[in-house]
């Protein structure tokens, strides 16, 4: 298999798109936080096309922040009590 193979490129691109931050990922994260879980099983990439780095998670007592250390993207989720 070559990296120049069209099927390989398509599969790789679909994988990258599936782990990029999206509305679906946003809803899944909110549901997990609301249920009390503090971990997410997948690596989520930054939605900024020029960045694409994995997001970091900062957990506090009142909120959970998903942010990119490379660019200015940040999303804050409030915890339910």
C-alpha positions as CSV (number, residue, x, y, z in Angstrom):
1,X,0.0,0.0,0.0
2,X,1.3,3.4,-1.0
3,X,0.6,6.7,0.7
4,X,-0.2,8.0,-2.8
5,X,-3.0,5.4,-3.2
6,X,-6.3,7.2,-3.5
7,X,-8.2,4.8,-1.2
8,X,-5.5,5.2,1.5
9,X,-5.8,9.0,1.3
10,X,-9.6,8.9,1.4
11,X,-9.6,6.6,4.4
12,X,-7.0,8.8,6.2
13,X,-9.0,12.0,5.5
14,X,-12.3,10.4,6.7
15,X,-10.5,9.4,10.0
16,X,-9.2,12.9,10.4
17,X,-12.7,14.4,9.8
18,X,-14.3,12.0,12.2
19,X,-12.1,13.0,15.1
20,X,-12.4,16.8,14.4
21,X,-14.5,18.9,16.8
22,X,-18.0,19.1,15.5
23,X,-21.6,19.6,16.7
24,X,-21.9,15.9,17.2
25,X,-18.8,15.8,19.3
26,X,-20.0,18.8,21.2
27,X,-23.2,17.1,22.1
28,X,-21.4,13.9,23.1
29,X,-19.1,15.8,25.3
30,X,-21.9,17.7,27.0
31,X,-23.8,14.4,27.6
32,X,-20.8,12.7,29.2
33,X,-20.1,15.7,31.4
34,X,-23.8,15.9,32.4
35,X,-23.7,12.2,33.4
36,X,-20.7,12.8,35.7
37,X,-17.9,11.3,33.6
38,X,-14.6,13.1,33.4
39,X,-13.0,11.3,30.5
40,X,-13.7,11.0,26.8
41,X,-12.5,8.0,24.9
42,X,-11.4,9.7,21.7
43,X,-8.8,12.2,20.8
44,X,-10.5,15.3,19.4
45,X,-8.8,17.6,16.9
46,X,-9.0,21.4,16.9
47,X,-11.7,22.6,14.5
48,X,-9.4,25.3,13.2
49,X,-8.3,24.0,9.7
50,X,-4.9,25.5,9.9
51,X,-4.2,24.0,13.3
52,X,-5.7,20.5,13.8
53,X,-3.8,19.8,17.1
54,X,-5.5,17.6,19.7
55,X,-7.6,19.5,22.2
56,X,-6.6,19.6,25.9
57,X,-9.1,19.3,28.7
58,X,-9.0,21.3,31.9
59,X,-11.4,20.1,34.6
60,X,-12.5,22.3,37.6
61,X,-15.3,21.9,40.2
62,X,-17.7,24.0,38.2
63,X,-16.7,23.6,34.5
64,X,-14.8,21.6,31.9
65,X,-12.8,23.5,29.3
66,X,-11.7,22.0,26.0
67,X,-9.0,24.2,24.5
68,X,-6.2,24.2,22.0
69,X,-2.7,25.0,23.2
70,X,-1.6,26.0,19.7
71,X,-4.3,28.5,18.7
72,X,-7.1,30.4,20.5
73,X,-9.9,27.8,20.3
74,X,-11.7,27.2,23.6
75,X,-15.1,25.7,24.6
76,X,-16.4,25.7,28.1
77,X,-19.0,23.3,29.5
78,X,-20.8,24.0,32.7
79,X,-21.2,21.1,35.1
80,X,-24.7,20.3,36.4
81,X,-24.9,20.0,40.2
